[in-house]
Amino acid sequence: MRMEGGTSVILRVEMDKHAVTFGELVSLIGQQGGDIVAIDVIQPGRKMEIRDLTVSVAEPSVVDTLSKAVSIMKGIHLVNVSDRTFLLHLGGKIQVQSKVPIKNRDDLSRVYTPGVAKICLAIRDDPNKAHSLTIRRNTVAVVSDGTAVLGLGDIGPLAAMPVMEGKAMLFKELAGVDAFPICLDTKDTEEIIAIVKALAPTFGGINLEDISSPRCFEIERRLKEQLDIPVFHDDQHGTAVVLLAGLLNALKIVGKNIGEIKVIVCGIGAAGVACSRMLLAAGVKHLIGVDKDGAIHRGANYDNEVWNEFATLTNPNNETGRLSEVIGGADVFIGLSRPKLLNREDVLKMNPDPIVFAMANPDPEISPEEAGSYVRVYATGRSDYPNQLNNVLAFPGIFRGALDARASTISESMKLAAAKAIAAIVTDEELNEEYIIPSVFNDKVVPAVRKAVIQEAIHSGIARKVPGDFRNLE
């Protein structure tokens, strides 16, 4: 009987058929809590045979004991153990594929020498032609130094590559953007800026990813100043766009005005700063940032210059104290910090119909079970709870729009337009406490975000090209 849920692994075994029967191996696997769901003969033979056994187990912890039992079985050599996730990553998840077949000498002469020379000279004489005659018009660099990867922290550039490959896949699958992962073996701010600047002629946009705070602020700021293509730190701005989209819809449910609410943002790193700035730009007037030492307030003279600037823009009443002290009378809690930081007593201090976005991963600041009926609208960054606030809703469409409009940057107004577009996908009929944000698989998201970004780029004069489907709208 096949197990539901759990996980699957593939055991590659070399079996001495004179020493052990396949039935004995199946029996052992069953005794250890495994269920064979598929069998593939890799190398048949009269005496020795190699097979791949796909085995379902109820708990990942079973894999180690099962593997050990198989490895010591007489007549069995356990060649390898792989789960489906590892197999998916074998050889990487992306590849470069030619758009034009090369079947004869004439094809070769046009894609390469001598025909390519006229294209090179055309670009030399008019550099703008690089956007129409090379991959630059549709290519984004996903750049990381591996210092702030997911919930893993500083794991280095090699270990960061699978994440950046995944990001590149999402760009292509969701928005048709060709993206390439570039993981840098340096943590030096100046080196990263210099390297990305030197690479820029190849790309139409730069997506900075998983670079630790506060270096990420300086790196993004300087690159935006020095390059004429969009530079976007997704951990900051993608999070901010999706968060605002969710909040706009949550406020509709509770019937509150964005200009009258009190918002607590907990965790003032890269995402916390960007989310706060986005909320202020959207009309929030009473916002307090809280970090490990309490509320960020004027007069504290922080070592982090970003915090000193943050203090001048937020906390209008200059409140001080820990989270539990400043959360009183709040309408919205936004967590970008660590698990179990918010408790039920804190929630009870908030205004009626509180909104809680607990976005720490993998464990939120407060679990849905503890939040219970005390929270009116609850959202996280996880896919197994309702209302997942996922950056995937933002960055593919934002870059698709920016590239199509040949935007020189991605402005605050373009990000605001993207957030409103995402929010608008959820209709009034669909909107409820457990559905404030569209699914990442909703095929309306990327076209809607693209359209909003292009319209705002044209309106604000950032667009250097009007896409064909917008020319009749001018």
Secondary structure, DSSP 8 states (H G I E B T S, - for coil): ---SSSEEEEEEEEEETTT--HHHHHHHHHHTTEEEEEEEEEE--SSEEEEEEEEEESSTTHHHHHHHHHHTSTTEEEEEEEEHHHHHHTT-S-----SS---SHHHHHHHSTTTHHHHHHHHHH-GGGHHHHSGGGGEEEEEE-SSSBTTTB--HHHHHHHHHHHHHHHHHHHH--EEEEEE-S---HHHHHHHHHHHGGG-SEEEE-S--TTHHHHHHHHHHHH-SS-EEEHHHHHHHHHHHHHHHHHHHHHT--TTT-EEEEE--SHHHHHHHHHHHHHT--EEEEEETTEE--TT---SSHHHHHHHHHS-TT---S-HHHH-TT-SEEEE-S-TT---HHHHHTS-SS-EEEE--SSS-SS-HHHHGGG-SEEEES-TTSSSB--GGGTHHHHHHHHHHTT-S---HHHHHHHHHHHHHHS-TTT-BTTBSS--TT-TTHHHHHHHHHHHHHHHHT--S---GGGGGG-
